[in-house]
């Protein structure tokens, strides 16, 4: 038989344990995993299915936030996107819909206060351009909650603190103290983004992944995931990917392109 497992890092870990147990029991069964997460953070996978669709939908939220913020003096649009440990969705959406002025991701530390802090940079932007759009990945700024005890979900994952609401409150408080009458709109489209139908590109992509998964299982291969890597569909041993994380490189082309598109560095003092 063939067991197909579809999911993210937790599913990869489970797939590996199941495949190892099947091997130990000498059962005639293949275990094939297809990686799925809109965070696009699976190690040795260039792109996971659903990511393109997520970017498409996220751009609508960014466009809406821009229209809202630009329509009002000192308007600010704050959008929280998924991305527990990696900022690929936030960064790619910012490039696809170039209306964002600040993008905050888990891989780059955030400091709120001081002359080189985010809030001062946001104030600089507001005073110069009268509006701003901010994209924050859900895993960004978790250092702000170091004094709070961690909570865990049923799978043993740390439940992230809500950086979106935290930033919303801090921004509102900061500008109130500065006596700058901002109009702040907070948008959290997370579950809408991951629940809408796949776009055409993702639909075709899923077909390739599914066919390769069936071929791998029928050929008797096991304990692997079907990956799209370096523009090729490849078989990756589960142990090479499970338990590891792909992260955005702050020195790489994607993030440097985001910095150029947003121009966010110019609003920091130092």
N, C-alpha and C positions, 0 to 999 in steps of 0.2 A: 504494500500500500504506500501511499504518499500523503504526508501531512504538510499542508501549506499553512504558513503562519504569516500574518500581515500586521506590521506594527513598528513601533520605534525601539528605543534602546532596551526597554523592559522586555519587549517581545523577543528581541535578539538574545538576551540573556536566557529567557525561558526556552527558546528554541535550542540553544546550545545544550542546556541541561537535559532536555527531552531527548535530543539526538544522542547524547552520551549514554543515557539510560537504555535507549533502544539498542545501541551497540553492545552494551554490557549484557543485555538479555538475549543478544543474537537474534533479534527479530528482523524480519524482512520488510523494512519500512524506511522510506526516505523522509527527511525533514528539510523542507525548502522554505526559506524566509524571503518575503518581499518587503523591503523597508518602506515605512509610511510615517512621515511626520512633516507638517508644514513648517516646522522650525528649520528643516533642511540641515540638521546637525549630526547625521549619522556618519561615522568614520568610514572612509574609503567609498563614499557615495557622493558623486558630484551633485546629483539632484534627485530628490525623492518626489514621488508623484503627489500631486496636490499643491506643490509649492507654487507653480505657475498660476494656478487658479487663485491661490491665496494672495499673490501679488496683485493680480487683476482687481480683486475685490477691495484690497487695501487702498489701491489708488483712488477709489471712489470716496473713501473716508477722508483721504488727504485732500482731495479736491474740494469736498464739502467743507472741511475745516478751513481751507484757504478762503473760500468764498465768504464764510461767516466772519472770519477775522478781518478780512480786507474791507468788509462793508461797514465797519464800526471803528471810530478812532480808538487807538490803543487796544485793538482786538487781538486776542490770543486764542489759537486753536491748539489743543493738546490731545494727541491721539495715542492710545496705548495699543501696541500690537503684540502678538505672541512672539516668543523667543526666550525660553527659560535660561539657557546658557549661551546661546549664540544669537548674533544680531543679523542674520542673513535676510530675514523677512523685512525687518525695518530698513535695512540698508538698500535692498533691491527695490522695495516699494518707493523709497525716496528718490531713486534714480529714474524709476518708471514714471513717476508723477512729480516733476521737479518744482513743487510748491513749498517744500519743507525748508525751514531755516535752521533748525537744530535737529540732530538725530542722536539719541542716547542709547547705547548698546551695552550689554554685559561685559564685553571685552575691553572697554575703555572706562576707566574710573571717572566718577562724577564728583565734583565738589560744588556745594551750593553757595557757600559764602566767601567773602573776601573779594579783593579787586580782580582776581582771576577766576572767581567762582561763576557758576552757571547763571545765577540770578542777576548778577551784575552784567553779564554778557547779554542776557535777555533784556534788561533795562536799556542797555546801549542800542540794541536792535529796535526796541519799541520807540525810543526817542528819535532815532534816525528815520525809520520807515513807517512808524505808526501802526504796525501790525506784525505778528509773528506766528509761525506754525511749527509745532514741536512734535516729533515722533519719538516715543520712548518704548523700547522693548520691555516686556514684562519682567525680565531678569536683571535689568539694569538697576543700579543704585541699591542693591541689597545690603551694602555696607552701612547704609543709614539705619538698619534695624539690628545691628550687632548686639544691642543691649536687650533684645527681646528673645525669649526662649523659642526655639524651633518647634514647629509642629509637623507631623508627618501624615501622609495619606495612607490608604490601605495597601499600597504597593511599596511603602517605605520611602517614598520620595519626600523631600522637604517641601512643605507648602510655602510658596513664595509669598512674601509680604506685598501688599498692593502699592507698587511704586506710582501707579497712575493717580490714585486718590491722594497719596502722600505729596506728590509734586503739585497737584491741583491746589491743595491746602497751603503749601509753602509759597507758591506763586501769589495766591490771593492775599496772604498775610504780608508778604514782602511789599507788594505794590500799595497795599492799604497804608502801611507805615510810611511809604514814600509819597503818599497822597497823589498817586497817579491813578486815574479812574479807568482801570482796564475793564474790558468785557471778555471774560474767560469762558470758552466753550470746551467741555471735556467729552471726548468720544471714545468709547470702548467697543469696537466692532468684532471682538475676538471670536465669539461663537457663530456670528453670522459668516465670518470669513471662512471658517472651517466646515460649515455645514451646507454651503451652496453647491449646486451641481458642477462637475468638472468642466473646464473649458475644452475647446477642441484639441489644443496641444496636449493637455493632460490625458484626455481620452485616448489619443493615439499612443501616447507614452505608456499608459497602463496596458494597452494591448500587447506591446512588445514585451513588457515585463512579465505579463501573464503567460504568454507563449513560451518564453525562455524558461520560466519556472516549471511548466509542464514538461518541456523537453528534458530539463535537468533531472526531474524526478523519474521520468520514463527511462532515462539512461542509467538509472541506478545510483546517481550521485546523491549525497546527503550532507547534512551539517554545513550548509552554505547559504549565502544570500545572493539574490540577483541584483547586481549593481550596475549603475550607469556611471562609468568612470573614464575621464579623458575621451569623451565622445564614443565610447565603446560599451556594449553590454557585456559584462563579465561576471564570472562566478567568484565570489570572495568567501574564503573559509570563515565560518562563524567566529572562531576564536580570534581572527585578525581584526574584527570590527566590534564585537560585543564588549560592552563595558568601557568603550572609549568614546571620545567626543570630537566632532569636527567643529572648529571654531574659526571665526572670522579673524584674519590677520590684520591688525591695525596698520601695518606697514605695507599691506598688499594693495593691489589695484582697485579692488571693490571699495574699500574704506577710503582710500585717497580720492577716488572719484566722488564719493559722497561728500567729502570735505570741500572739494572744488564746486560741486553742484549747490551745496547749501551756503557756502561762504561763512560757515559758523565760526571758524577760527578768527576771522577779522573782528568779531565783536568781543573777543577776550582781550583784556588789557595787556597781558604779557605774552 
